[in-house]
Amino acid sequence: MGFKSLYPQLNLSVVDAGTELVRKKLLSGELDLGIVVTHDVPPELHCEPIYKGELLACCSQDNPLSQQDSISHQEFLDHELVLFREGYFHHKVIEQISREQQRVPQVSFQTNLIPLIKSIVARDFGITTLLSMVVQPGDALHSLSFNPPFYLELGLAWRRDAYMSRANQRFKDFVLENCKQVEA
């Protein structure tokens, strides 16, 4: 909204998609700019880091896990899970944990709507993973670090060989300038 207030004459089109689909759309030219996980970025894309944060396990404040500060991968898989759909980095982390632990996760809900995920978890219908920046004090959630922890870095990406309009260049510069405080 900060960008829109600076440039009210410009129209923004936002596509809600996981990092895999965003990469594909950037490579095919369907998108000019996109936010992706910074590891394994194809050489055709340029990617500038904009955020680094911890991926946390989240449960309701009434869940017995709320008495803990951390959770093992094994213990996480002992619970019913509320997951993002396939193609989102959250889902990839659960797939990775499941392979490592040689277990099939108990998935009770799948959605990409963060407010819905928070609501389901707050009502103790499962636990989930959320980036630390997404968990807010009023969410009625308890956050736990994974043991060992997961950190994800997100970046703003665009095709190296593509023309970038002045509007897209301004948006890119705005995002990069306003995301300089990359969280550790």
C-alpha positions in Angstrom: 0.0 0.0 0.0 3.0 2.3 0.6 3.9 2.0 -3.1 0.3 2.6 -4.2 0.1 5.8 -2.1 3.3 7.1 -3.8 2.1 6.1 -7.3 -1.7 6.2 -7.2 -1.9 6.3 -11.0 -0.3 2.9 -11.3 -2.4 -0.3 -11.1 -0.9 -3.4 -9.4 -1.8 -6.9 -10.2 -0.9 -9.4 -7.5 -0.8 -13.2 -8.1 -1.1 -15.4 -5.1 1.0 -18.5 -5.8 3.7 -20.7 -4.3 7.4 -20.2 -5.1 7.5 -23.0 -7.7 4.6 -21.5 -9.7 6.0 -18.0 -9.4 9.4 -19.2 -10.7 7.6 -20.9 -13.7 5.6 -17.7 -14.4 8.7 -15.6 -14.2 10.6 -17.9 -16.6 7.7 -18.0 -19.1 7.3 -14.2 -19.0 3.8 -14.3 -17.5 5.1 -12.4 -14.4 7.6 -9.5 -14.4 8.5 -9.7 -10.7 7.9 -12.3 -8.0 8.8 -13.3 -4.5 10.5 -16.7 -4.2 12.6 -18.7 -1.9 16.2 -17.8 -2.7 17.7 -21.3 -2.9 17.8 -23.0 -6.2 17.0 -19.9 -8.3 17.5 -20.7 -12.0 20.4 -18.8 -13.7 17.9 -17.1 -16.0 16.5 -15.2 -12.9 18.1 -12.5 -10.9 17.1 -12.6 -7.2 17.7 -10.0 -4.5 17.1 -11.2 -0.9 14.4 -9.2 0.9 13.7 -11.3 4.0 15.2 -14.0 6.1 13.3 -15.5 9.0 12.6 -18.6 10.9 9.9 -21.0 10.0 8.0 -21.8 13.3 5.7 -24.5 14.4 2.4 -22.9 15.7 -0.2 -24.4 17.9 -3.2 -23.1 19.9 -2.6 -21.5 23.3 -4.6 -24.4 24.8 -2.5 -27.1 23.1 -0.1 -29.0 25.5 2.7 -27.9 23.1 2.2 -24.3 24.2 4.2 -25.2 27.3 7.3 -25.8 25.1 9.7 -23.4 23.4 10.8 -25.9 20.7 9.6 -29.0 18.9 11.5 -31.9 17.3 10.7 -32.9 13.8 9.4 -36.3 15.1 7.2 -34.7 17.6 5.8 -32.3 15.0 4.7 -35.2 12.9 2.9 -36.8 15.9 0.1 -34.1 15.5 -2.6 -33.4 13.0 -1.3 -30.7 10.6 -2.8 -27.7 8.9 -0.7 -27.3 5.7 -0.3 -24.9 2.8 -1.0 -26.6 -0.5 1.7 -28.2 -2.6 4.0 -25.8 -4.3 4.5 -23.5 -1.2 7.7 -23.6 0.7 5.9 -24.5 3.9 4.7 -27.7 2.3 8.2 -28.5 1.0 9.5 -28.3 4.6 6.9 -30.8 5.8 7.7 -33.1 2.9 11.4 -32.9 3.9 10.7 -33.6 7.6 8.5 -36.5 6.6 11.1 -38.0 4.4 13.8 -37.6 7.1 11.5 -39.2 9.7 10.2 -41.8 7.2 6.6 -40.9 8.3 3.4 -39.9 6.5 2.1 -36.6 7.9 -1.5 -36.5 9.4 -3.0 -33.7 7.3 -6.3 -32.4 8.6 -6.6 -29.3 6.5 -4.9 -27.7 3.5 -5.3 -24.1 2.5 -3.2 -21.2 1.3 -5.3 -18.6 3.3 -3.2 -17.5 6.2 -6.1 -16.1 8.2 -7.9 -19.4 7.8 -4.8 -21.4 8.9 -4.5 -19.2 12.0 -8.1 -19.6 12.8 -8.1 -23.4 12.5 -4.9 -23.7 14.6 -6.2 -21.3 17.2 -9.2 -23.5 17.6 -6.8 -26.5 18.2 -7.8 -28.5 15.1 -4.1 -29.0 14.3 -0.7 -27.4 14.3 1.1 -25.7 11.4 4.2 -23.9 10.2 4.3 -20.1 9.7 7.1 -17.6 9.1 8.0 -15.6 12.2 6.9 -12.4 10.4 3.3 -13.7 10.0 2.7 -14.6 13.6 1.2 -11.6 15.4 0.6 -11.0 19.2 -3.2 -11.1 18.8 -3.3 -14.4 16.9 -4.0 -16.6 19.9 -1.2 -18.9 18.7 1.9 -20.2 20.4 5.1 -20.4 18.4 7.8 -22.9 18.7 11.2 -23.2 17.1 11.9 -26.4 15.3 14.8 -28.4 16.8 16.9 -28.1 14.6 15.5 -24.8 13.4 14.5 -23.9 9.8 15.4 -20.5 8.3 14.1 -19.4 4.9 15.3 -16.5 2.8 12.8 -14.8 0.4 13.9 -12.7 -2.5 12.4 -10.5 -5.2 13.2 -12.1 -8.6 12.9 -11.1 -12.2 14.2 -12.5 -15.6 17.7 -11.3 -16.3 17.1 -10.8 -20.0 13.6 -9.2 -19.8 12.7 -5.6 -20.5 11.5 -3.9 -17.3 9.0 -1.0 -17.6 9.6 2.1 -15.6 6.6 1.2 -13.4 8.1 -2.3 -12.6 11.5 -0.7 -12.1 10.0 1.7 -9.5 8.1 -1.1 -7.8 11.3 -3.2 -7.7 13.3 -0.3 -6.2 10.5 0.4 -3.7 10.4 -3.2 -2.5 14.2 -3.5 -2.3 14.6 -0.2 -0.4 11.8 -1.0 2.0 13.0 -4.5 2.7 16.7 -3.6 3.5 16.2 -4.7 7.1 16.6 -8.4 6.3 15.7 -10.3 9.5 18.3 -12.7 10.9 
